[in-house]
Amino acid sequence: MLDRKVIEEFLGAEFEDSDWEIPEDISKKDLVETFALYVEDDLGDWLDDNFKSFFNADPDWEWIRERIKRYKQEQPH
């Protein structure tokens, strides 16, 4: 489940950048919730696709080790 506060902040920034305004008959809360649900509907498919590409049919554990190493190095200590 997506954090609604994060979604609200994201939409706020996007609307600010585009100079869009929410119509008066749509509440900000309803817009945030509906957009979050829309994204969550697609999240399952997105996870499945990424799982397949990350692990492939036969996981390349050396590639995965290198990925882990790289991400650990990129993280602030």
Secondary structure as GFF3:
##gff-version 3
##sequence-region A 1 77
A	DSSP	alpha_helix	4	18	.	.	.	ID=ss1
A	DSSP	alpha_helix	28	55	.	.	.	ID=ss2
A	DSSP	alpha_helix	61	74	.	.	.	ID=ss3
###
